[in-house]
Amino acid sequence: MMVKALLFDFDGTLLNTNELIIESFMHVLEDKFPGQYSPKDCIKFLGPSLRETFVEIAPDAVDEMIDSYRQWNIQHHDQLVTQYDGVVSTLEELYAQEIRLAIVSTKRSEMIEQGLNVLGVRHLFEHIIGFDHVQHVKPHPEPILLALEKMQLAKEDVIMIGDNSHDIEAGHNAGVKTAGVAWAFKGEDYLQQFSPTYMLQHMTDLLTIVKGQSL
């Protein structure tokens, strides 16, 4: 199988935003529920959309908490994010090999753009599918199917890559191949439970996969 395109989750896959996300949640939760949440409690919030998370925590204050989260997140974004080894150079190499690239994330597109600009790779991506482009976020297949439609690709042409259960399950639901990333904050063992087609130990593994070779 020759891969034509790669669909990437963003947070925790291409850019290490884990500390930023956890601290953003802690800012909101400390304000609303002082002393009730720890950073460890926030790990489970990595992956779902903000709305999904806050609906469970405080259904009567969802919009207020989302606004508070976003304001703090934007202000502290650039100083709290870090790069994963080999991500930028591998994306550049894939692009040079004419592998088409897109982002499929539960994050708002403007925040994805900010992160891509930090990495300096915005120009490598054809499409960004964010929270604001769909009615149903991952694990629903809609975001992946929208990317396929925009790129005029068949399901067998692409791989969905991510660091969370939502990414792998969305790929299964959309009928595409999937790849988990071993650098996921929740760990490789956690991701293996969802049966991804591939497990990337390092970003450069994609250079092998797109050639049709097994890892």
C-alpha positions as CSV (number, residue, x, y, z in Angstrom):
1,M,0.0,0.0,0.0
2,M,1.4,3.4,-1.0
3,V,0.3,6.1,1.4
4,K,-0.8,9.3,-0.2
5,A,-1.6,11.4,2.8
6,L,-1.1,11.6,6.6
7,L,-3.7,13.0,8.9
8,F,-2.3,14.2,12.2
9,D,-3.8,15.0,15.5
10,F,-2.0,18.1,16.9
11,D,-1.7,18.3,20.7
12,G,0.6,15.7,22.1
13,T,1.3,14.3,18.6
14,L,3.1,17.0,16.7
15,L,3.6,19.6,19.5
16,N,4.1,18.8,23.2
17,T,1.3,20.9,24.7
18,N,0.7,18.6,27.7
19,E,2.1,21.0,30.3
20,L,0.2,23.9,28.7
21,I,-3.1,22.0,28.7
22,I,-2.8,20.7,32.2
23,E,-1.9,24.1,33.6
24,S,-4.7,25.7,31.6
25,F,-7.2,23.3,33.2
26,M,-5.7,23.9,36.6
27,H,-6.1,27.6,36.2
28,V,-9.8,27.2,35.4
29,L,-10.5,24.5,38.0
30,E,-8.6,26.2,40.9
31,D,-10.7,29.3,40.2
32,K,-14.0,27.4,40.2
33,F,-13.3,24.5,42.6
34,P,-10.4,25.5,44.8
35,G,-8.3,22.6,46.0
36,Q,-10.5,19.9,44.4
37,Y,-8.3,19.0,41.4
38,S,-4.6,18.1,41.0
39,P,-2.5,18.2,37.8
40,K,-2.7,14.4,37.8
41,D,-6.5,14.6,37.7
42,C,-6.2,16.6,34.5
43,I,-4.5,13.9,32.5
44,K,-7.8,12.4,31.6
45,F,-8.8,15.6,30.0
46,L,-6.1,15.3,27.3
47,G,-7.9,14.3,24.1
48,P,-11.6,15.2,24.5
49,S,-12.9,18.6,23.4
50,L,-13.2,21.3,26.0
51,R,-17.0,21.2,25.8
52,E,-17.1,17.4,26.5
53,T,-14.8,17.9,29.5
54,F,-16.5,20.9,31.1
55,V,-20.1,19.5,30.5
56,E,-19.1,16.6,32.8
57,I,-17.5,18.8,35.4
58,A,-19.9,21.8,35.6
59,P,-22.7,21.7,33.1
60,D,-24.1,25.0,34.2
61,A,-20.8,26.9,33.6
62,V,-19.5,25.4,30.4
63,D,-19.1,28.5,28.2
64,E,-17.6,30.6,31.1
65,M,-15.0,27.8,31.8
66,I,-14.2,27.4,28.1
67,D,-13.6,31.2,27.7
68,S,-11.4,31.2,30.9
69,Y,-9.4,28.2,29.6
70,R,-8.8,29.7,26.1
71,Q,-7.8,33.1,27.4
72,W,-5.2,31.6,29.8
73,N,-4.1,29.1,27.2
74,I,-3.5,31.7,24.5
75,Q,-1.5,34.0,26.9
76,H,0.9,31.2,28.0
77,H,1.0,29.1,24.8
78,D,4.3,30.0,23.4
79,Q,6.3,29.7,26.6
80,L,4.9,26.4,27.8
81,V,4.9,24.3,24.6
82,T,8.0,22.2,23.6
83,Q,9.0,20.3,20.5
84,Y,9.2,16.5,20.1
85,D,12.4,15.1,18.6
86,G,12.4,14.7,14.9
87,V,8.9,16.0,14.2
88,V,9.8,19.1,12.1
89,S,12.5,17.4,10.1
90,T,10.3,14.4,9.4
91,L,7.4,16.6,8.3
92,E,9.7,18.4,5.9
93,E,11.0,15.1,4.5
94,L,7.5,13.7,4.0
95,Y,6.5,16.9,2.2
96,A,9.5,16.7,0.0
97,Q,8.4,13.2,-0.9
98,E,5.0,14.6,-1.9
99,I,3.1,13.0,0.9
100,R,0.1,15.2,1.6
101,L,-0.4,16.4,5.1
102,A,-3.4,17.6,7.1
103,I,-4.4,18.2,10.7
104,V,-7.5,16.6,12.2
105,S,-7.9,17.9,15.8
106,T,-10.5,18.6,18.5
107,K,-8.9,22.0,19.0
108,R,-10.1,25.3,17.4
109,S,-8.4,26.0,14.1
110,E,-6.9,29.3,15.2
111,M,-5.1,27.6,18.1
112,I,-3.8,24.9,15.8
113,E,-2.5,27.6,13.5
114,Q,-0.7,29.2,16.4
115,G,1.0,25.9,17.3
116,L,2.0,25.2,13.7
117,N,3.6,28.6,13.5
118,V,5.6,27.9,16.6
119,L,6.9,24.8,14.9
120,G,7.4,26.7,11.6
121,V,5.5,24.1,9.6
122,R,2.2,25.7,8.7
123,H,3.1,25.8,5.0
124,L,3.5,22.0,4.9
125,F,-0.2,21.3,5.6
126,E,-2.9,21.4,3.0
127,H,-5.9,21.5,5.4
128,I,-6.7,22.0,9.0
129,I,-9.8,20.4,10.4
130,G,-10.6,21.8,13.8
131,F,-13.4,21.8,16.4
132,D,-15.0,24.7,14.5
133,H,-15.2,22.9,11.2
134,V,-17.4,19.9,12.3
135,Q,-20.6,19.1,14.1
136,H,-19.1,16.0,15.7
137,V,-15.5,15.7,17.0
138,K,-13.4,12.6,17.2
139,P,-14.0,9.7,17.9
140,H,-16.9,10.4,15.5
141,P,-15.6,9.8,11.9
142,E,-16.8,13.2,10.6
143,P,-13.5,15.1,10.9
144,I,-11.6,12.4,9.1
145,L,-14.2,12.0,6.4
146,L,-14.2,15.8,5.9
147,A,-10.5,15.7,5.4
148,L,-10.8,12.9,2.8
149,E,-13.5,14.8,1.0
150,K,-11.4,18.1,0.9
151,M,-8.3,16.2,-0.3
152,Q,-10.3,14.0,-2.7
153,L,-8.7,10.8,-1.3
154,A,-9.9,7.3,-0.7
155,K,-9.9,5.7,2.8
156,E,-7.1,3.4,1.8
157,D,-4.8,6.3,0.9
158,V,-4.4,7.7,4.4
159,I,-3.3,7.1,7.9
160,M,-4.7,8.9,11.0
161,I,-2.0,9.5,13.5
162,G,-2.5,10.5,17.2
163,D,-1.6,10.2,20.8
164,N,-5.1,9.5,22.2
165,S,-7.9,6.9,22.1
166,H,-10.1,9.5,20.3
167,D,-7.6,9.5,17.3
168,I,-7.4,5.7,16.9
169,E,-11.2,5.2,17.4
170,A,-12.0,8.0,14.9
171,G,-9.7,6.2,12.4
172,H,-11.5,2.9,13.0
173,N,-14.9,4.6,12.7
174,A,-13.9,6.2,9.4
175,G,-12.4,3.0,8.0
176,V,-8.8,4.3,7.7
177,K,-5.5,2.9,8.9
178,T,-4.3,4.4,12.2
179,A,-1.0,5.0,14.0
180,G,-0.4,5.7,17.7
181,V,2.6,7.5,19.0
182,A,4.7,6.0,21.7
183,W,5.6,9.4,23.1
184,A,1.9,9.9,24.1
185,F,1.5,11.3,27.6
186,K,-0.8,8.4,28.5
187,G,1.8,5.9,27.2
188,E,2.2,3.3,24.5
189,D,0.5,0.5,26.5
190,Y,-2.6,2.7,26.9
191,L,-2.8,3.3,23.2
192,Q,-2.2,-0.3,22.2
193,Q,-5.6,-1.1,23.8
194,F,-7.3,0.6,20.9
195,S,-5.5,-1.6,18.3
196,P,-3.8,1.0,16.0
197,T,-2.5,-0.3,12.7
198,Y,1.0,1.0,13.6
199,M,2.8,2.2,16.7
200,L,5.4,4.9,16.0
201,Q,8.4,4.7,18.3
202,H,9.8,7.8,16.7
203,M,8.4,10.3,14.1
204,T,10.9,9.0,11.6
205,D,9.0,5.6,11.5
206,L,6.6,7.3,9.1
207,L,9.3,7.5,6.5
208,T,9.4,3.7,6.5
209,I,5.7,3.3,6.5
210,V,4.9,5.6,3.6
211,K,7.2,3.5,1.4
212,G,5.0,0.5,2.1
213,Q,7.5,-1.1,4.3
214,S,6.6,-2.7,7.7
215,L,8.2,-1.3,10.9
